[in-house]
């Protein structure tokens, strides 16, 4: 058994950790800028901003003279996602091995949660499509909590599920995930299949770094 006493918590990031959402985020961002008649940011620049709250990321992409249009750009970005939702044709794919690993952890009694800077609408849409919503005891988004790297989501999960800091792990692909874990004084596991490099995760002082979801089970067995 990985967790006989059901006393530990695994908090997962979503974009870049559970699902490969880069292409949809890039497409949606470019479309939003196009609808506002603005020059579009480069795909690699957009990808580098994944994990941040929309307002923070988009502010980086906008030229100084167009900063006042940020709310309009965000509105068009969200509208584009609503359109895709209504079409029901585009979904961020799960990374390989994610679903069976979640199922294994869930069956062995771990408390699982999601802490993401994504909107609740987008998150719910993905969880339902991939049929993984049942695995999670708590879901937190930037709609209701101060976004990562602030510790707010982690602290809420610890209080709500009555888990000690030493018995919790934050699992994510960006330095924002690792920094949130550090700010909340919980263990951190960086994953390299997302949008930050191994070097970036190491520089953020991740306690562990893994390259495949299956490695998570092995690390937890050792701990």
HELIX and SHEET records of a PDB file:
HELIX    1   1 UNK A   22  UNK A   35  1                                  14    
HELIX    2   2 UNK A   43  UNK A   48  1                                   6    
HELIX    3   3 UNK A   54  UNK A   61  1                                   8    
HELIX    4   4 UNK A   64  UNK A   69  5                                   6    
HELIX    5   5 UNK A   70  UNK A   87  1                                  18    
HELIX    6   6 UNK A   98  UNK A  107  1                                  10    
HELIX    7   7 UNK A  120  UNK A  130  1                                  11    
HELIX    8   8 UNK A  133  UNK A  135  5                                   3    
HELIX    9   9 UNK A  152  UNK A  161  1                                  10    
HELIX   10  10 UNK A  165  UNK A  167  5                                   3    
HELIX   11  11 UNK A  175  UNK A  183  1                                   9    
HELIX   12  12 UNK A  198  UNK A  203  1                                   6    
HELIX   13  13 UNK A  214  UNK A  222  1                                   9    
SHEET    1   A 6 UNK A 138  UNK A 140  0                                        
SHEET    2   A 6 UNK A 111  UNK A 115  1                                        
SHEET    3   A 6 UNK A   9  UNK A  12  1                                        
SHEET    4   A 6 UNK A 168  UNK A 172  1                                        
SHEET    5   A 6 UNK A 187  UNK A 191  1                                        
SHEET    6   A 6 UNK A 208  UNK A 210  1                                        
SHEET    1   B 2 UNK A  19  UNK A  20  0                                        
SHEET    2   B 2 UNK A  93  UNK A  94 -1                                        
END                                                                             
